[in-house]
Amino acid sequence: MNMNNTKLQVKNKSAAAVQITAEQLINEALELEEVEKKVNYNLIDEDELNEYRITKRKEFEDNIRKRRYLMSTYIKYALWEIQQKDLARCRSIFERALNVDYTNKNVWLKYIDVELSNKNINSARNLLERVVLLLPMENIFWKKYAHLEELLNNYVNTRNIYERWVEWKIDETSFLCYINFEERCKEIKRCREIFERLIITIPKLECFYKFIKFEKKYKNIDRARACFEKCIELLPSSFLDEQFYIYFCQFEEENHEYERCKQIYIECLKRLPKEKSKIIYQNFLQFQKKYSTNEELNQTLLLKERIKYESEIKKHPQDYDIWFNYIKLEELNISNIDNIITNKEKNIIRIRDLYERAISIVPSIDSKKCWKRYIYLWYNYCIFEEMYAENVDRAREIYKKLIKFVNKHNFTFKKIFLLYANFEIRQLNIEKVRNIFNYAIENIKSEKLYEQYCDMELKLGNIKECRQIYAKYVEAFPFNSKAWISMINFEVSLEEIERARQIAEIAINLDGMKVPELIWKIYIDLEINLQEYEKAKNLYERLLNITQHYKVYKSYAEFQYIYYDDIEKCRKILESGIEFCKQNELNNERYILTNFLLEIEKDYGDKEVIKKTLKRLPKKVKKTKIIKNGDDEIVEECITYVFPEDGNQAQNMKILQKALEWKKKMQMKEEEEEKRKKEGIILNEKNDNKLIE
């Protein structure tokens, strides 16, 4: 068979103008790939419903077969069954999960919650009984069990549960929960007995502090003092730090036992070394100044201080530091009185009058510092009425006046609302707190307000309300990465991983996000912490498609090396980053990546590769830049890196330096010629003048 060979010959063997890489082909294929759409089930009759259930159950069972030890699959399956009103199947799935891993707390908690939500109290009780036998060192199940019995008003059984719990001696939590229960039941004597068992079983300083606080709450000063003494008796001297003795002295001072207080100070200074007793020594000096003289001398000194402050206020009425010091002096005087009823009332009236005088002087200048000090006077006034005067209603009125005053002057202080909210929390007015926060976030755009509001609702266990607040938070600050990160961390703390992922996906896809790298980082760290390395890898790949920042290359390479132990992939990523920096003349970034590659190679231990990498390290070279500022030219020196791989760059640098030197020489010559010309003109003028004469 005859063939024409001329047609088979390639006429042009040179490279094509546009090169197609394997990466481009893969990206094209991925872009053209059709994404499967989620099927929406429209169920019409019971047969279709049964078919849907069979399909769904098959999916769940397949997932369980694939990943038998993943407890979240069992939980989802069981919760789906309870949605189908099939409690028997739900229980069966939970039992299967417990057979696989009975130590998983989430499975037990979900199982118990399902039984409680279906009002199967006995089943929930049986489950709790099982779990405290199987996992006796987990406080959460004991607490839940006791709480359930308390809600059912079964106080005898509740006490039995607490007694069983404290026998395990896990930590002080069991004892403190038991004490709180007995306190709610108004069994104060029982509380004391449990506290005594606690300090013997777990002799910790914090436990003694709680016992002392309890006795002070019920105004049993003798027993509180006995707690301090028992603490010194039971605990080694190394456990009793300076703060303990200060607390003891303050206790005796508050109860006007000055002689006792003095003896404690002396004993403490004997026991503690000098370097660990500086604060207590200063306190002792202050104590001696306070109580070594009689009452008349104290009143004379106080009167002298009052006259001094009054004269200073007349001269500088808007110097709020003088007001602060004056009020502080009067507040300190409350504890230095003999007749508590009459003198304390007089002092409170005097301090109240001082506060009213101080807040009546509104700043006349628009200085932020001045206004801030003025507002802090209001803060202290509110705290004084609540803590010193113990007048809660008056404190509330002052907060309201302050908010009206602030609104009238058209400026915002978010701390006002935070303090007001905390005040109402102390009064247990939760609905009022919510109203304060809602009003504040409507009128003030502040991240801290949202965070404090969420923190309060979370402490109350209102997860749904927390989510609503976080939703408002990200609506108010849609491009603030901090808001999104707070929301992601909240969902992670609840172990709602899928929610956290969805939020992170929304955040990273938002255009105009400020500091998006923080969201990427927390998203990647989340997947790494969950040991979802493939997902973390995919996130890195996505991030590299968006940005080619050298830190991304570095972090991705480190990830591959640490979690996959893939040195080849690590090298490939770093080489890509180095090549990108080279093409874009990012010498500093290129140096960092090359140096990091050297560290990796040193860690890996291939000597030949280390030598090759060392040869690639650049040299530091001083480079001059000419910056034009109008008609002037400024020459600046900077340090750059010359890489051995870039052969022409070093030569170019030398040529540039020589060119600059030549330019300087030419400028010098021009200046000299101008000087000579000027000198010649002056000589000619002198000669002409002589001829005229």
ROVEX-977396 format. One line per 10 residues: number of its first residue (from 1); their letters; for each residue x, y, z of C-alpha. Coordinates in steps of 0.1 Angstrom, whole numbers. Layout:
BEGIN
NUM) a) X/Y/Z | ...
This chain:
BEGIN
1) mnmnntklqv) 0/0/0 | 15/34/-11 | 14/62/14 | 23/99/9 | 50/105/36 | 50/143/30 | 16/147/47 | 28/130/79 | 57/154/85 | 53/182/111
11) knksaaavqi) 62/215/95 | 66/236/126 | 82/219/156 | 85/250/179 | 65/253/211 | 29/266/210 | 22/302/221 | -3/291/248 | 8/260/268 | -19/238/283
21) taeqlineal) -10/222/316 | -24/192/333 | -38/214/361 | -58/234/336 | -73/202/322 | -83/190/356 | -98/224/366 | -118/225/334 | -131/190/340 | -141/200/376
31) eleevekkvn) -159/232/364 | -179/213/338 | -188/185/362 | -225/184/371 | -233/187/408 | -260/163/420 | -290/182/431 | -306/173/465 | -338/153/461 | -369/169/477
41) ynlidedeln) -393/142/487 | -430/150/481 | -448/122/499 | -484/117/489 | -496/85/506 | -485/60/532 | -467/37/507 | -444/65/496 | -438/73/532 | -428/37/540
51) eyritkrkef) -406/36/509 | -389/68/520 | -384/54/555 | -369/22/541 | -345/42/519 | -335/65/547 | -329/36/571 | -308/19/545 | -286/50/542 | -281/52/579
61) ednirkrryl) -273/15/582 | -248/18/553 | -232/47/571 | -230/27/603 | -214/-3/584 | -188/21/569 | -179/39/601 | -190/17/630 | -173/37/657 | -186/71/647
71) mstyikyalw) -212/78/674 | -227/109/657 | -242/86/630 | -260/66/656 | -273/98/673 | -286/112/640 | -302/78/632 | -319/76/666 | -331/112/665 | -345/107/630
81) eiqqkdlarc) -364/76/643 | -379/97/671 | -391/122/645 | -409/93/629 | -425/86/663 | -409/52/664 | -395/51/700 | -388/14/700 | -364/17/670 | -349/48/685
91) rsiferalnv) -341/29/717 | -327/0/697 | -303/23/679 | -291/39/711 | -286/5/726 | -265/-6/696 | -244/25/700 | -238/18/737 | -228/-17/728 | -201/-3/705
101) dytnknvwlk) -189/24/729 | -206/28/763 | -181/55/774 | -194/81/749 | -211/108/770 | -231/123/741 | -249/91/733 | -260/87/770 | -271/123/772 | -291/122/739
111) yidvelsnkn) -307/89/750 | -317/103/783 | -330/136/767 | -352/115/743 | -367/96/772 | -374/128/791 | -388/146/761 | -413/117/757 | -421/119/794 | -407/84/801
121) insarnller) -395/93/836 | -388/57/847 | -369/49/816 | -348/80/820 | -342/71/856 | -331/36/847 | -307/50/821 | -292/74/846 | -289/45/871 | -270/25/844
131) vvlllpmeni) -247/53/834 | -237/62/870 | -228/26/875 | -208/23/843 | -193/58/843 | -191/68/880 | -163/94/875 | -184/116/852 | -200/144/873 | -225/154/846
141) fwkkyahlee) -246/122/849 | -247/124/887 | -258/160/885 | -285/152/859 | -298/123/880 | -300/143/912 | -316/172/893 | -343/149/878 | -352/135/913 | -353/171/927
151) llnnyvntrn) -376/182/900 | -399/153/908 | -398/165/945 | -383/131/955 | -359/146/980 | -351/113/998 | -339/97/966 | -320/129/957 | -301/128/990 | -293/91/983
161) iyerwvewki) -279/100/949 | -258/128/963 | -245/105/991 | -235/79/965 | -218/107/944 | -197/121/972 | -185/86/982 | -166/85/949 | -146/116/960 | -141/128/924
171) detsflcyin) -137/165/933 | -154/192/952 | -182/196/926 | -203/167/942 | -201/182/977 | -209/218/964 | -239/205/944 | -251/186/975 | -247/218/997 | -266/239/972
181) feerckeikr) -294/213/972 | -296/213/1010 | -295/251/1010 | -325/252/986 | -343/229/1010 | -334/254/1039 | -314/226/1056 | -286/248/1069 | -274/224/1095 | -270/196/1068
191) creiferlii) -250/221/1047 | -225/227/1075 | -221/189/1080 | -214/184/1043 | -189/213/1043 | -171/197/1072 | -169/164/1053 | -157/184/1022 | -127/201/1040 | -116/168/1055
201) tipklecfyk) -120/148/1022 | -106/174/999 | -85/199/1020 | -81/226/994 | -79/263/1001 | -107/271/977 | -130/247/997 | -122/265/1029 | -130/299/1012 | -164/286/1002
211) fikfekkykn) -171/274/1037 | -161/308/1051 | -183/326/1025 | -212/304/1035 | -208/312/1072 | -205/349/1064 | -236/347/1043 | -256/335/1073 | -237/359/1096 | -221/332/1118
221) idraracfek) -189/350/1125 | -176/325/1151 | -179/296/1128 | -163/315/1099 | -134/323/1122 | -132/286/1132 | -129/278/1094 | -99/300/1091 | -83/283/1122 | -91/248/1108
231) ciellpssfl) -75/258/1075 | -43/267/1093 | -45/234/1113 | -52/210/1084 | -32/225/1055 | 6/226/1052 | 22/260/1056 | 34/259/1020 | -3/260/1009 | -11/291/1030
241) deqfyiyfcq) 0/320/1008 | 1/357/1015 | -34/362/1000 | -49/338/1027 | -35/358/1055 | -47/391/1039 | -82/376/1036 | -81/365/1073 | -70/400/1084 | -96/417/1063
251) feeenheyer) -122/394/1079 | -112/403/1114 | -109/440/1104 | -145/439/1089 | -157/425/1122 | -138/452/1142 | -116/426/1159 | -85/448/1157 | -64/431/1183 | -70/397/1166
261) ckqiyieclk) -61/413/1133 | -29/427/1146 | -18/393/1160 | -25/376/1126 | -4/402/1109 | 25/396/1133 | 22/358/1130 | 21/359/1092 | 52/381/1091 | 69/355/1113
271) rlpkekskii) 59/326/1091 | 63/340/1056 | 97/349/1041 | 104/386/1034 | 101/384/996 | 67/367/999 | 52/392/1024 | 57/426/1009 | 20/433/1004 | 10/421/1038
281) yqnflqfqkk) 37/443/1053 | 23/474/1035 | -12/464/1047 | 1/461/1083 | 16/496/1081 | -17/510/1069 | -35/491/1096 | -12/506/1123 | -19/541/1109 | -56/535/1111
291) ystneelnqt) -60/519/1145 | -30/530/1166 | -46/564/1174 | -79/573/1191 | -111/583/1173 | -108/620/1180 | -74/621/1162 | -89/602/1132 | -118/627/1130 | -94/656/1132
301) lllkerikye) -73/642/1104 | -104/636/1084 | -117/671/1089 | -83/685/1078 | -85/664/1046 | -121/676/1040 | -111/712/1042 | -82/706/1018 | -104/689/992 | -132/716/995
311) seikkhpqdy) -106/743/987 | -93/724/957 | -128/719/944 | -135/756/946 | -104/763/925 | -109/734/900 | -146/723/900 | -142/702/868 | -111/683/880 | -129/650/886
321) diwfnyikle) -98/633/901 | -103/656/931 | -139/645/934 | -128/608/932 | -102/612/959 | -126/631/982 | -154/605/978 | -129/577/984 | -118/593/1016 | -154/594/1029
331) elnisnidni) -160/558/1018 | -130/546/1037 | -144/565/1067 | -175/542/1068 | -154/514/1083 | -138/537/1109 | -168/544/1130 | -180/533/1165 | -217/537/1163 | -227/517/1133
341) itnkekniir) -263/527/1130 | -261/565/1134 | -226/573/1121 | -229/550/1091 | -262/567/1081 | -246/601/1084 | -216/590/1063 | -239/576/1036 | -259/609/1034 | -226/628/1032
351) irdlyerais) -212/606/1004 | -245/608/985 | -244/646/987 | -209/646/974 | -219/624/944 | -249/647/936 | -226/677/937 | -200/661/915 | -225/649/888 | -242/683/887
361) ivpsidskkc) -210/698/873 | -212/688/836 | -180/691/816 | -179/723/796 | -153/711/771 | -156/684/744 | -127/663/757 | -131/626/756 | -109/621/787 | -129/646/807
371) wkryiylwyn) -163/632/797 | -150/596/805 | -140/606/840 | -174/623/845 | -193/592/835 | -172/571/858 | -185/593/887 | -220/580/878 | -207/544/877 | -192/548/912
381) ycifeemyae) -224/564/924 | -245/534/913 | -221/510/928 | -220/530/961 | -258/529/964 | -259/491/957 | -229/479/977 | -224/505/1005 | -258/520/1010 | -276/487/1000
391) nvdrareiyk) -303/508/984 | -311/488/952 | -341/509/941 | -320/541/943 | -292/525/924 | -317/515/896 | -330/551/894 | -294/564/890 | -288/540/861 | -320/552/844
401) klikfvnkhn) -310/589/849 | -276/582/835 | -291/566/803 | -314/596/799 | -286/620/803 | -264/601/778 | -292/600/752 | -299/638/757 | -262/646/750 | -261/624/719
411) ftfkkiflly) -231/602/728 | -227/566/737 | -210/546/764 | -216/509/760 | -202/502/795 | -233/519/810 | -256/492/796 | -231/464/806 | -230/477/842 | -268/482/843
421) anfeirqlni) -273/447/829 | -249/431/855 | -267/451/882 | -300/436/872 | -284/401/870 | -274/404/906 | -310/413/914 | -321/382/894 | -343/403/870 | -335/383/839
431) ekvrnifnya) -363/397/817 | -352/433/826 | -316/423/816 | -329/411/782 | -347/444/777 | -315/464/785 | -294/444/761 | -321/446/733 | -323/483/738 | -285/487/738
441) ieniksekly) -279/466/706 | -306/486/688 | -290/519/696 | -253/511/699 | -233/492/674 | -209/473/697 | -194/439/695 | -189/436/732 | -227/441/739 | -235/411/717
451) eqycdmelkl) -208/390/733 | -219/398/768 | -256/392/759 | -247/358/744 | -226/349/774 | -255/356/798 | -279/335/778 | -254/307/775 | -249/307/813 | -287/304/816
461) gnikecrqiy) -287/275/792 | -308/292/765 | -292/279/734 | -320/290/711 | -318/326/723 | -280/325/719 | -283/315/683 | -308/343/676 | -284/368/692 | -255/355/672
471) akyveafpfn) -276/359/641 | -283/395/649 | -246/399/657 | -235/388/622 | -263/409/606 | -250/440/624 | -213/431/615 | -215/411/583 | -180/418/573 | -164/415/607
481) skawisminf) -145/382/610 | -146/384/648 | -184/380/648 | -184/350/626 | -155/334/646 | -175/339/678 | -205/322/662 | -184/293/650 | -167/288/684 | -202/288/700
491) evsleeiera) -214/260/678 | -182/240/683 | -186/244/721 | -220/227/717 | -205/200/695 | -227/211/666 | -199/205/641 | -221/206/609 | -236/239/619 | -201/253/626
501) rqiaeiainl) -190/241/591 | -220/257/574 | -214/290/592 | -177/289/582 | -186/282/546 | -210/312/545 | -183/335/561 | -155/325/537 | -178/330/507 | -187/366/517
511) dgmkvpeliw) -171/393/495 | -157/422/514 | -149/403/546 | -123/420/568 | -94/398/577 | -109/366/561 | -77/347/568 | -88/344/604 | -119/325/594 | -100/303/571
521) kiyidleinl) -75/295/599 | -102/286/624 | -121/265/598 | -89/246/590 | -80/242/627 | -115/229/634 | -111/201/608 | -76/193/620 | -88/190/656 | -116/167/644
531) qeyekaknly) -89/147/626 | -107/154/593 | -74/158/575 | -89/153/540 | -113/182/546 | -85/203/559 | -65/195/528 | -94/205/506 | -97/238/524 | -60/245/519
541) erllnitqhy) -64/238/482 | -94/261/480 | -75/288/498 | -46/286/474 | -70/291/445 | -81/323/461 | -48/337/474 | -11/328/468 | 1/344/500 | 34/329/512
551) kvyksyaefq) 20/321/546 | -6/298/530 | 21/279/512 | 41/276/544 | 11/265/565 | -1/240/539 | 34/225/535 | 38/222/573 | 3/205/574 | 14/179/548
561) yiyyddiekc) 46/172/566 | 31/169/601 | -2/151/595 | 5/131/563 | 43/128/567 | 45/135/530 | 78/151/524 | 74/151/486 | 41/169/487 | 56/193/512
571) rkilesgief) 85/201/489 | 62/205/459 | 40/230/478 | 70/250/489 | 86/249/455 | 53/263/440 | 53/291/466 | 90/299/458 | 83/299/421 | 53/322/426
581) ckqnelnner) 74/346/447 | 102/345/421 | 78/354/393 | 63/383/412 | 97/395/426 | 87/389/462 | 122/384/475 | 116/386/512 | 88/361/510 | 109/339/487
591) yiltnfllei) 137/339/513 | 112/329/541 | 99/300/521 | 134/288/511 | 146/291/547 | 115/271/558 | 123/244/532 | 158/242/546 | 144/236/581 | 121/209/568
601) ekdygdkevi) 150/192/550 | 171/194/582 | 143/178/602 | 139/151/575 | 176/144/575 | 186/139/538 | 222/154/537 | 224/157/499 | 191/176/497 | 202/198/526
611) kktlkrlpkk) 234/208/508 | 214/216/476 | 189/237/496 | 217/255/514 | 232/265/481 | 198/280/471 | 198/305/501 | 202/341/490 | 228/367/500 | 219/400/515
621) vkktkiikng) 227/430/492 | 223/467/498 | 203/483/471 | 196/520/463 | 163/533/452 | 157/567/436 | 124/583/448 | 111/613/429 | 95/640/451 | 84/666/427
631) ddeiveecit) 116/681/412 | 138/665/439 | 153/630/438 | 158/611/470 | 182/581/471 | 173/555/497 | 192/524/507 | 174/491/513 | 184/455/518 | 174/429/491
641) yvfpedgnqa) 182/393/485 | 202/379/456 | 195/343/448 | 221/321/433 | 194/307/409 | 190/342/394 | 223/346/376 | 216/379/359 | 203/397/390 | 237/401/407
651) qnmkilqkal) 252/415/375 | 223/439/371 | 229/451/407 | 265/459/400 | 256/478/368 | 230/498/387 | 255/507/415 | 281/519/389 | 255/539/371 | 246/557/404
661) ewkkkmqmke) 282/564/411 | 287/578/376 | 256/600/381 | 269/614/413 | 303/622/397 | 285/640/368 | 265/661/393 | 296/670/412 | 313/682/379 | 282/703/369
671) eeeekrkkeg) 283/720/404 | 320/728/400 | 315/743/366 | 286/765/378 | 309/777/407 | 337/786/382 | 313/804/359 | 300/825/388 | 335/833/399 | 344/844/363
681) iilnekndnk) 314/867/361 | 324/884/394 | 360/890/382 | 347/905/349 | 325/929/368 | 354/940/390 | 376/947/359 | 348/967/342 | 344/989/373 | 381/996/374
691) lie) 381/1007/337 | 351/1031/344 | 370/1046/373
